[in-house]
Amino acid sequence: MGDNRPITWRGRKLNAKTILMLHAAEHRLGSRLNLLKGSFDPAPGRSKGTHDDGGVFDAQETRPEVISALRKEGFAAWKRNEGGSFRVDHTHAVSIFDRNLSDQAKSQVTDYKRKRNGLIDHGPDPHPRVKIPDHPNRKKLVVKRADLRFGQTNKSIGFLQELLGITADGFFGEQTQAAARTRLDWDGTGPLGKGKFERFFSGELFDRRV
């Protein structure tokens, strides 16, 4: 899966693996996180290079259960408090499985595995530890065939494009629609049938439901 390919999702740039892992964490929580900052964002300033490449995001929610859910799905995650170099309270998360992390993000993963805080002082980790998973959980996403139509928002946003190997252009954007018509002879006005669905989506990535 392309860790170095940005997908614009919820108004932020992330790669497909990070989105799948984030979905898994949200499944645990039973709620959606609000993203303040994504990956592939080399803007100078407060992030000091951490967000320059893939695998990293900041979320508005900071509850302990948010930290725990992210960690259980393979993120090095900490609450960052307002003040100093941080504008607002937020949760900072770095995928420990990403192959395209910036050097700064890699350093934070190392800190996390050493039970440190990922900051410049390398202080102790302030949060309860969880067992670090052996591999990313990428099977939590539910894709419903009946929901797949052009112009409709769906949880599978971005992954169709990832699998088709085309530039992310918004869910069922012009490029994706053209690919669907050409490759599957599907005009997008009705639900995606079972046969075409299985040609679109990889079985190992999706919980396939009617």
Order of alpha helices (4+ residues) and beta strands (2+ residues): beta-beta-alpha-beta-beta-alpha-beta-beta-alpha-beta-alpha-alpha-alpha-beta
